[in-house]
Amino acid sequence: MSPKIFMLGLAILVAGAVSANAQGPGNARGRGNLKNIAPIRFQEMDRNKDRVITRDEWRGSDQSFKVHDWNGDGKLSGDEVRVGALRDDRASNADNFDYYQREYVFDDWTDRGFRALDYNRDNRVSNDEWHFDREGFRRADHNGDGAISRAEFFNQDAVDDDRGDSFPALDANRDGRLSRTEWHGSASRFATLDANHDGFISRTEMLGTAAPPDLFTSLDMNRDRVITPNEWQWSRASFDRLDLNRDARLSIDELKGTTTVAEPARSAAYRAGSERGLIEGRQAGREDRVQRGVWDLEGQMELEQADSGYNSSVGPRADYQAGYREAFRKAYREGWDQAK
């Protein structure tokens, strides 16, 4: 090889190395940095631009942060901040159903979850097929037509509705409405939910005013007065626990726990909490209907602590809280219905 050709080749190699260097991680135009150009969820909170949201950077409550911290490592990163990522960490064998009188937050935004809801297989989830919290449905129904299409279900329209986060968790200052700074989703979704365009999302705008449907009636899609496993939306373990006569069907009494089977022994603390919960639950249901006209069971502050009237002399606080919560949820609808 001649010296002239050798020197020309060396010059090309050096120039290539310099060019690659110039396009390295510090240069936004570099090929190695293209992945960092893609937007992330909660990007405005990422103050140091490391594509990780720490608790110090998070704008909101601890409860809200925990909703998005899927692996519980104290930070939001990876799929937790990737636009369009789906959480799928449910334990299939867990007994994940507790109270009959409760609006459960839907947490299975996967193909499996869609197929479980789409009872008539028309590739959309109608209001009748939805058996969970009204808030989740309203957030996911982006065009407001009363059904969640596949595109809306899987967020294929790139609208961030922050559907996993609940209104109480977002309402950091507890004023009963969400400001733009408390909202974690897209600005466009906030504007749509803010029906009166006053710059806030109220509980009524998020939930409407009607009470949720009776859960048994909602689940009984074929209207045969029993719930079968293909109609059940929770784990098989929870279905089997409720199915006391082991006929693979749930009657209304089995779902509500009103069968003639002997009640399990309850501690004195549980009974005391239950008594208090019944009183305060009925009162809350009546007041919400008469004074506000809004069903808001899941927004009740009493359910967070569930220790109203607790005294250590009655027994363990945890037992008291369990009794209080169960009784409060049942009594809330009683109070609501009594206020007709």
N, C-alpha and C positions, 0 to 999 in steps of 0.2 A: 504494500500500500504506500502511495506517495505521501510525503509529509504534508502536502497541500490538502489532499483529501482527508487525511487524519485530523488536521486542524479544523477543517470545515465541519466534520462530524462532531468533534468536541464542542464546537461553538453551538451547534444545534441542541446538544444535550444540555448544556448550561442554560441556554435560553428557555428550554422546556421546563427545567427545574425552577427557574425564576418565575416563569408564568404560573406554574402550579402553586408556588409559594404565595404568589399574589392573590390566588383564588382560594386560599385556605380558610380555616374556620373563622378568621377575623374579617373576611370579606363577604358581604351579603350576597354577592353575585357568584360566589364559589359553589361548585357542584357539591362539595362536601357539606354545604350548609343549607341546601335546599329544604331538607326536612325541618329546619328551624323556622322557615318562612311560614309554614302552615299555622293558621290561628289555633289557639287553644281555648277551652272554656275558661271563664273567669280571668281572661287575659289582663283586664284592667287592674286586677289585684296583684298581678305578678310584678312587684315593684323592682326587683333586681333582674328581671328578664331571664331567669334561669329555667323557665317553663315548669316550675314547681311552686305550688301555693302552700305556704306554711300557715300554721294557726295565727301567727303574728300578722301575716298579710291578709288573712281572711276577713272579709267584711260581713259579719253576721254572728249568730249565736253558736255556742258549742254544739247544740243539738243539730243545727243546720250543717255544721262542718262534718259531724260524724256521719250524716246521711251520705255525703260524697266521699268520705274516706273509706273506701270499700274494704281495704285490707287492714285498716286500723293501725297504720304505722305513723300517724301524726302528721301526715302531709298529703297533698293531692298531687299525683304525678302519673305519668304513663297514661293508661286507658282512663284513669279517673278524670283527666283533663282533655282527653282526645274527643274532638267533636264527633258525635255519632256513635261513640262507644257504648256498649250495652253491658249492664251488670248482670251476671249470671252465676251467682254463688249460693243459690238456695239449696238447702239440704233436703233432698227428696223424701227422706224418711222422718224428718222432724215433725213433731206434733205442733203445727203452727196455727191452730185455731183455738181461741179461748172463749170470747164472749159472743153470744148471739146478737146482742144489741150493740153493734159496733160497725163503723165504716172502716173497712180495712184498706190500707194503702196498697195499690197494685205495684208489684216489684219484679214482674217477670216479662220485661219488654224484649222478648226473644221470639223466634218462630214458634217454639213450643207454647209460649204464653198466648200468642195470637191465635193459634189453632184451638187452644182450650176455650177461648172466649167466643170464637166465631162458630156458634152452634149450628147455624144454617148453611155454613160454607159458602157465603156469598162474597168473601174477601173483604169484609168490613165488619167492624164491631159496632152494632147499634146500641142505643141507650138501653134497650131491653136485655141485651146480651152482657151488659156491664154490671157486675155485682159488687163493685168496690166503691171507693170514695168518689163523690161527685167532683171534687176538686181535680183529681187526676184525669177524669174524663174530659172535663171542660178545658183543661190545659192542652190535652193531646188533640182535641177536635179543633184543629187550627182554622178551618173555614166555617165553623159554627153551624154545620148542617145536621147535627144530631147523630153523627156516626164518625167513627175513627177508621179512616182508610188504611191500607197497608203502608202507603207512603207516609202518612201522619204517624202511624204506630211506630215505624222504624226511623222517624225523623229524616226521611229522605229529602224533605224540602228544606233542610238546613235551618229550620226554626228551632231555637233552643227555648223550650218551654219550662225547663227546670222542673220537670214533673215529679221528681223524687222528693222534692223539698216541700214540706207542708206550710200552710199559711202561718200557724202559730210559731213555727221555728224561724220563719223569715221575719216576722213582726218583732224586730229586736226591741223596739221601744214600747211595745205593748199598747199601742194606741188604736188597735183594731183596724188598721189599714196599712197597706204597703206603699212606701214611697219608691221612687226610682232607684235610690241608693240602697234600699233594702232588697230590691229585686235582683236575682242573679241570672235571669234568662235574657233573651234577645229584647232589644228595645221595641221591635215591631210587635212582639207578643204582648209586652206590657201595654202598648198603646191600644191593642185590640181588646184586652181584658178591662182596661179602664174605660168602661162604656160611657160614662158621663164626661170624660176628658177633663177631669179636675186635677190630674197629676198624681192620683192615688188609686190603688185597687182596694176596694172595700170588701168585707166578708161577703156581702150580698152580691157584689159583682163577680166574686170568685165562685160562690156556691149556689146562688139563686136563693129563693125563699122557701121552697117546698121541702118537706121532710123526705128523707130517702125512703125508697120502697121497703116493704117488709122483706127481710132477707129470704125467708122460705119461699115466698111467692116469686121473688126474683130468680132464685136458683131453679125452681121447678119449671124448666123451659117447655116441657111437653104437657104441663098442666095435669099430671096424673096423681097429684097429691103425695108424691114421695120423691126424694132426692136420690138419684142413682150415682154411682162413681163417675160416670162421664159428665154428669151435671155439676159435680162437686169441684170447687176451685182451689181447694187446699190439699194438703198431703193426704195420702192414703192412711197414714197413721192416725191422723185426726178423725178421718171418716170412721175408721174401725173403732175408735174409742167411743164415738157417739152411737154407733150401731149396736145397741145393747142386746137385741135379739138375734144378731148375726145373720140377718137375711139379705145383706148387701143392699139395703135400702134404708134411708132415713125418713122417719115420719116427722111430722111437725113437732110432736112431743119429744122425740129423741133429739131433734135439733135444739129445741128450746130448753131441754133438760127438765121437762115437766112430767116425765113418766113416773110410774108408781114405785120405781126402784128406790130403796132406802137412800136418803141423803148421806153423803160421807160425813164423818165426824168433823166438826169445826171447832176451832179453839175459841176461847172467850174473846180474844182480841178480834178475830175474824167476825164474830157475831156482832160485836160492838161497832165495828167499822161498817158492817152491812146496815145496821139500824140507822146510823147517821147518814150513810149514803142514800138510803131510800128517801129520807126526809129532804135532803138537799138536792137530790136528783129531780124529784117531783117539782120542787120549788123552781129550779133552774129551767125545766121544761115549760112550766106555766109562764114564767116571766119572759122567756125568749119569744113565745108565741104572742103574748098579749102586748108586750112593750116594744118588741123589735120586729116581730113577724118573720123571724129567721131561725130555721133549725140550725143549731150550732153546737151539737154535742161534743164533737172533737175539739172545739175551741174553748172548752170550759177550763178555767184556771184551776178549779178544784181537783180535776183529774190529774194534774201534774204532780201535786204533792200528796193528795189523797189521805191527808192526815188531819183534816178538820175535826176538832173535838178530841183528838187523841191524847191519852194520858198513859204514862208508862205503867201505871198500876193495873191496866187491863191486859197487858201482855206485850208480845213482840210487835213493833211498829209494822214490820213487813206483813204480818197476818192481818193487822188492822187495815192496811192499805189495800190488800187484795180484796177483803170483804167490802170495803168502801167503793172501790172502782166497779166491781161487778154489780153491786146494788144500784149505784148511781146511774150506770148505763141503762139498766132496765127501767128504773124509775123515771128517767128523763122523758121517754116516750109516753109513759103514763100521764105525766104532768102536761105534756104537749097535747095529748088527746083530750084530757079533761078541760082544757082551756078553749075548746071549740065554741 
